[in-house]
Amino acid sequence: MYFLTIIIDFFTSLNGIFYTIAYLVGGIPFGLLYAKMAGGVDIRKVGSGSIGATNVLRALKEANPKVAKKVAILTMLSDALKGAIVILIAKVFGLSYEAQWMLALLAVIGHCYSPFLGFEGGKGVATIVGVIAVFLPIEAISGLVVWFLVGKFLKISSLASLVGVLFGVVLSFFIHPDIPHIHTHTPLVIAAFIVFYKHIPNIVRLIQRQEGKVL
């Protein structure tokens, strides 16, 4: 009973409520929902099977090419904002910076291991950029620029995503060697590790030079 009481107290506390919300909102598969609405496509059965913007673009280019780019951009924005919005609301409620960073991490985990998809999900790139932008906008914007440039010239989405995330994380150690308020890079590094872990199949294909290009 004591252990049950601790669990109930945690999940009914302000922090616990926001942690749960961050994970659940992070888990909303916007790409899957938008692709079904726009083209009647289950993107889990198309291309890479990912629920991210790249696979939305790939799937809708065949099912509904007129809206493919628009829906892909909408997916990217939705995945980026879903974690950021929860953090911004948490700020209004006065949650500590440590708790806010935990919300960021949980949003990424929710996207990558969605409770609505049997704990499967996307690869977390847009979501990590969105949550990091709340705390470290320079790093987030720089990572986006690198992602855009690599994607523009090499046309390989996974490589662009990985290089962009890595660049943003590494840059944070130079611009913010002591992360404001929490004084550690741990949540940022953990989130980046999750993103790279979800990209292992892509990394293998990149090494083997078999990774497809986005045309």
Disulfide bonds with the S-S distance in Angstrom:
none
